[in-house]
Amino acid sequence: METLQGHTQLKLSEYVTALHPRDPLRFAHLLLSLPPLRNVRPRVVTQLFFRDLIGEAVGMEEILQQMLLGE
């Protein structure tokens, strides 16, 4: 898991640096903003970003499960 996390952070760092080469602290600020996002409930994310796409009746967990299991 640590290897995967390290690889992901490296790729994210490369991506952020390529997009914003004049802002060397951008990646650090991005990493610092991630932990508070864990407190955001999945239902809130669904409401904010996917309500227009999937509606009110279906939860994002159900959509992802259907996609992954091919149901």
SULNOR-V988357 format. One record per backbone hydrogen bond with DSSP energy under -0.5 kcal/mol. NH is the residue of the N-H (numbers start at 1). CO is the residue of the C=O. Records with the same first field share a line. If there is no record, write none. Layout:
NH: CO / CO
//
This chain:
5: 1
6: 2
7: 3
8: 4
9: 5
10: 6
11: 7
12: 8
13: 9
14: 10
15: 11
16: 12
17: 13
18: 14
19: 15
20: 16
23: 20
26: 23
29: 25
30: 26
31: 27
32: 28
33: 29
34: 30 / 31
35: 31
37: 33 / 34
38: 34 / 35
39: 36
40: 37
44: 41
45: 41
46: 42
47: 43
48: 44
49: 45
50: 45 / 46
51: 46
54: 50
55: 50 / 51
63: 59
64: 60
65: 61
66: 62
67: 63
68: 64
69: 65
70: 66
71: 66
//
